[in-house]
Amino acid sequence: MQEGAASVLAVNQLLPGSGAGLLTRANRIGLSRVYEALEGAYQDTREPRYNPCSLLKRMHLRGSYLR
């Protein structure tokens, strides 16, 4: 989404069979919680896959949520 490689709809369909899409679930949990969990995992492991993207970080800092 951040880089324009996928639409919101496409990303939201990444959890097939779960009853809720990836972004829907992240919104329910709270973007700040998702950000903090990823940031914590990244700090512990230094694995790039856990490094939160800048879009999520900006949304976390603003207290935003997905609409």
Secondary structure, 3 states (H helix, E strand, C coil): CCCCCCCHHHHHCCCCCCCCCHHHHHHHHCHHHHHHHHHHHHHHHCCHHHCCCHHHHHHHHHCCCCC
